[in-house]
Amino acid sequence: MKTAVVVLLAVMSWLVAVVGAQEQAKATSKDGKRLPTLFIIGDSTVNNSDQGVQGWGNVIDEYFDKAKINVVNRARGGRSSRTFYTEGLWDKLVTDLKPGDVVLMQFGHNDGGSLDKDRARGSLKGTGEESQEVTIEATGKKEVVRTFGWYMRKYVSDTKAKGAIPIVLSPVPRNIWKNGKVERMSVNYGRWALETAKTGNSPFIDLNEITAEQYEKEGEAVVGPKYFTTKDHTHTSPAGARLNAESVVKGLRSLKKDPLKKYLLKPAAKAG
């Protein structure tokens, strides 16, 4: 058993090294100059390669001139604002951040889970400084859990400390309707994402609202079969991933100061 674990860890380390090398190779232009990198962090609505399922981060590179910017999707399925931090995924990204890079960050879908049971990925609600010590049921380890806003502020401040630019996004909407309207996250994670952006003086894209408006234009009967999988009301099909990616681009173009404007392809020139 120990030998199998050692082998598995070695394989995982090798895969991480290979991915890192591939990202580094893409991070330079043809003349050898370093390209800025657009990093993306989030959950499975951002990065998903299951059969018939895609996240918007899997396709958004098609909207950028990759001769001018490197696009790296570091989002991980199942993660919350809390576990992306506690698992060390964020620290790894911070070590790779360089001045001039940009980080798109979208969390919220998994933050409502349990604090200490099951996958123990929930964060405290809101944006305050309160905390709660818990004992993780599966491991017996103690952990101090913070608010959703605390973790998001950490991402924003760490990004700025490296001379990079954070852009906060509200979570993509689920396929949940009431009286012909898509359920919004404007009273919870969408609002807390906005508050985080304001506190950190960071650009904000209301991805939840932009996509929800598009859903409502097409109607409930169309949206489910067209943009979602039969699996659930959260994970998008490839068509849904592209719609959300287009919503992100629309949000970027609407910013007063869009740090990615010069890297975006013109609509007619979008890569296939």
Residue pairs with C-beta under 8 A, 6 or more apart in sequence:
23 37
23 70
23 72
23 96
26 35
26 66
26 70
26 72
27 34
27 35
27 37
27 70
28 34
28 35
29 35
29 67
29 68
30 67
34 98
35 68
35 69
35 70
36 68
36 69
36 70
36 98
36 100
36 101
36 102
36 263
37 69
37 70
37 71
37 72
37 96
37 98
37 101
37 102
38 64
38 69
38 70
38 71
38 72
38 101
38 102
38 103
38 104
38 260
38 263
39 72
39 74
39 93
39 96
39 97
39 101
39 102
39 103
39 104
40 46
40 47
40 57
40 60
40 71
40 72
40 73
40 74
40 75
40 103
40 104
40 105
41 74
41 75
41 84
41 89
41 90
41 93
41 103
41 104
41 105
41 106
41 107
41 155
42 55
42 57
42 75
42 79
42 104
42 105
42 106
42 107
42 169
43 75
43 76
43 77
43 78
43 79
43 80
43 106
43 107
43 109
43 110
44 55
44 75
44 76
44 77
44 78
44 109
44 234
44 235
45 55
45 56
45 106
45 109
45 171
45 172
45 234
45 235
45 236
45 244
46 55
46 56
46 57
46 73
46 75
46 106
47 55
47 57
47 58
47 73
47 74
47 75
47 76
47 77
48 54
48 55
48 58
48 77
48 235
48 236
48 241
49 58
50 235
52 229
52 237
52 238
53 229
53 231
53 235
53 236
53 237
54 236
54 237
54 238
54 240
54 241
55 73
55 75
55 236
55 241
55 244
56 172
56 236
56 241
56 242
56 244
56 245
56 247
56 248
57 73
57 75
57 104
57 245
58 73
58 241
59 238
59 241
59 242
59 245
60 71
60 73
60 245
60 248
60 249
61 71
61 73
61 271
62 245
62 270
62 271
62 272
63 245
63 246
63 249
63 264
63 265
63 270
63 271
64 71
64 260
64 263
64 264
64 265
65 263
65 264
65 265
66 271
68 262
68 263
69 260
69 263
74 89
74 93
75 106
76 84
76 89
78 110
78 119
78 121
79 87
79 89
79 107
79 110
79 121
80 107
80 109
80 110
80 111
80 113
80 121
80 122
80 123
81 107
81 108
81 111
81 123
81 148
81 151
81 152
81 155
82 111
82 121
82 122
82 123
82 145
82 146
82 148
82 151
83 110
83 119
83 120
83 121
84 90
84 107
84 151
85 151
85 154
85 155
86 143
90 154
90 155
90 158
93 103
94 158
94 159
94 162
97 103
97 159
97 162
97 163
97 164
98 162
98 163
98 164
99 162
99 163
99 164
100 163
100 164
100 165
101 162
101 164
101 165
102 164
102 165
102 166
102 167
102 259
102 260
103 155
103 159
103 164
103 165
103 166
103 167
104 167
104 169
104 248
105 152
105 155
105 156
105 166
105 167
105 168
105 169
106 169
106 170
106 171
106 172
106 193
106 207
107 148
107 151
107 152
107 171
107 189
107 193
108 148
108 170
108 171
108 185
108 188
108 189
108 190
108 192
108 193
109 171
109 189
109 234
110 119
110 121
110 122
111 121
111 122
111 123
111 148
111 189
112 122
113 119
113 120
113 121
113 122
114 120
114 121
114 122
115 122
115 124
115 132
115 134
115 145
116 134
116 135
116 136
116 137
117 137
118 137
120 134
120 136
120 137
120 138
120 143
122 145
123 145
123 146
123 147
123 148
123 150
123 151
124 130
124 131
124 132
124 145
124 146
124 147
124 148
124 150
125 147
125 148
125 188
125 192
126 147
126 148
126 149
126 192
127 147
127 148
127 149
127 150
127 152
127 153
127 192
127 195
127 196
127 199
128 147
128 149
128 150
129 147
129 150
130 146
130 147
131 144
131 145
131 146
131 147
131 150
132 144
132 145
133 142
133 143
133 144
133 145
134 142
134 143
134 145
135 141
135 142
135 143
136 142
136 143
148 189
148 192
149 192
149 195
149 196
149 199
152 168
152 192
152 193
152 196
153 196
153 199
153 200
155 166
156 166
156 168
156 196
156 197
156 200
156 202
157 200
159 165
159 166
160 166
160 200
160 202
165 202
165 203
165 259
166 200
166 202
166 203
167 202
167 203
167 204
167 205
167 252
167 259
168 193
168 194
168 196
168 197
168 200
168 202
168 203
168 204
168 205
169 193
169 204
169 205
169 206
169 207
169 248
169 251
170 185
170 189
170 190
170 193
170 194
170 204
170 205
170 206
170 207
170 208
170 209
171 185
171 189
171 190
171 193
171 207
171 208
172 207
172 208
172 211
172 236
172 244
172 247
173 182
173 183
173 184
173 185
173 208
173 211
173 212
173 215
174 183
174 233
174 234
175 182
175 215
175 223
175 224
175 227
175 228
175 233
175 234
176 182
176 183
176 233
177 183
177 220
180 216
180 220
181 216
182 212
182 215
182 216
184 190
184 208
184 209
184 212
185 191
185 208
186 208
186 209
190 206
190 208
190 209
193 204
194 204
194 206
196 202
197 203
197 204
198 204
203 255
203 257
203 258
203 259
205 248
205 251
205 252
205 254
205 255
206 251
207 244
207 247
207 248
207 251
210 247
210 250
210 251
211 243
211 244
211 247
214 243
214 247
215 223
215 227
218 226
226 237
226 239
226 240
227 236
227 237
227 239
227 240
227 243
228 234
228 235
228 236
228 237
228 240
229 235
229 236
229 237
236 243
236 244
249 264
252 258
252 260
252 261
252 264
253 261
253 264
265 271
